[in-house]
Amino acid sequence: MWEADDHNAYQLLIDALRETPFWDRYFQVVDLLVGTENGYARTYGLDAVTTVST
């Protein structure tokens, strides 16, 4: 578990780690708890993933 001074600092850390060998070699990502809506899409210039209630 990691703790940061603010959510933006934590998001920057995670985004930076994704681009390193550390992300896939030294631990296994089991579950992601989304704390920023569409943060991944914003970082990588992708369309946001949305859900539709029926």
C-alpha positions in Angstrom: 0.0 0.0 0.0 1.3 3.5 -0.9 0.3 6.8 0.5 0.8 10.3 -1.1 0.3 13.9 0.0 -2.5 14.3 -2.6 -4.2 12.3 -5.2 -2.4 13.9 -8.1 1.0 12.9 -6.7 -0.2 9.3 -6.3 -1.5 9.3 -9.9 1.8 10.6 -11.3 3.7 7.9 -9.4 1.5 5.1 -10.8 1.6 6.5 -14.4 5.4 6.7 -14.2 5.7 3.1 -12.8 3.6 1.8 -15.7 6.4 2.8 -18.1 9.1 0.8 -16.2 10.1 -2.8 -16.0 9.1 -2.7 -12.3 5.4 -2.7 -13.2 5.4 -6.2 -14.7 8.5 -7.9 -13.2 8.5 -7.4 -9.5 4.8 -7.6 -8.6 1.5 -8.7 -10.0 -1.3 -6.3 -10.4 -4.3 -8.1 -9.0 -6.9 -5.4 -8.8 -7.1 -1.7 -9.6 -9.2 0.6 -7.5 -10.0 3.6 -9.7 -9.6 6.8 -7.8 -9.6 9.3 -10.8 -12.3 9.0 -13.3 -10.7 8.3 -16.7 -7.2 9.1 -15.5 -5.7 6.4 -17.7 -7.5 7.6 -20.8 -6.4 11.2 -20.1 -2.8 10.2 -19.6 -2.6 8.1 -22.8 -5.0 10.2 -25.0 -7.6 7.4 -25.2 -11.4 7.5 -25.3 -12.8 7.2 -21.8 -14.5 4.0 -20.9 -18.0 4.4 -19.7 -20.8 2.2 -18.4 -24.4 2.4 -19.4 -27.2 1.7 -16.9 -30.2 -0.2 -18.4 
